[in-house]
Amino acid sequence: MVGSRALATLLAAVALAAAGCGSDSQGGDRGGPGASATVYAASSLRDVLPEIDPAARFSFGGSDTLQLQIERGAPADAFASAAPTQAEALFAEGRCERPVAFATNRLVLIVPREGRGAVTSLGDLGRGGHRLAVGAAGVPVGDYTRRLLAALGRDDVLRDNAVSQEKDVAGIVAKVALGSADAGFVYRTDGLASRGRTRTIALPEGAQPPVRYLACAVRRDGARSAAAQAFLVRLRSDAGRAALRRAGFVLPGARDQRRAAPRRAAR
């Protein structure tokens, strides 16, 4: 017969395990003790997320592409997007828990580090036929870029100078760093991360669109729900926030962090 102390210990362990797996993920939590999360995340988070959670497995790409992969059943446990649209869409579809805001960013213009200084401001793009790399429409960095240019009344820049429509911000950085483009619109954090290969040009504050990052735990059969929640806790911990600040991100206000996604449709 199991002693009373041993039985109490066993019951406590079961209670802790149940609390840790307290998610309404479809099919329950399949991750065992110490299981690590598989995180699908925006390319602009490539340098900082592995620092925040070294044990997690990451798949980086354009937020819109990752959203589509999750909708098609990709084995993601958590999702971090560079815009609210993708995470909120998954929530509305019942494919993820309520998203939380964890960082903000801003747009900059980058040029090759070893360039001849032909582009020193946004105004230079209208002269000399300079080649521009931008994010494709539907990709967060591409949509943000279009909003910024519209606010400045400079839609002509896309029409006259864009030679490359990239699927994520990493593609823009690569084109500019290699000299395949004379300039590109990226996030400030990507400008900082590539400063050995590119130079950064600031853009007008008043035209900046709100760049907000959201994260959520994915709901699917076999999701490691406890591991996903642990990743989200690390992301918003003091250490996680410090890592985001070091990478150049700005932390959202308390109101943004509590912001609810609009609704979730029944499935």
Secondary structure, 3 states (H helix, E strand, C coil): CCCHHHHHHHHHHHHHHHHHCCCCCCCCCCCCCCCCCEEEEEHHHCCCHHHHCCCCEEEEECHHHHHHHHHCCCCCCEEEECCHHHHHHHHHCCCECCCEEEEEECEEEEEECCCCCCCCCHHHHHCCCCCEEEECCCCHHHHHHHHHHHHHCCCHHHHHHEEEEECCHHHHHHHHHCCCCCEEEEEHHHHHHCCCCEEEECCCHHHCCCEEEEEEEECCCCCCHHHHHHHHHHHCCHHHHHHHHHCCCECCCHHHHHCCCCCCCCC
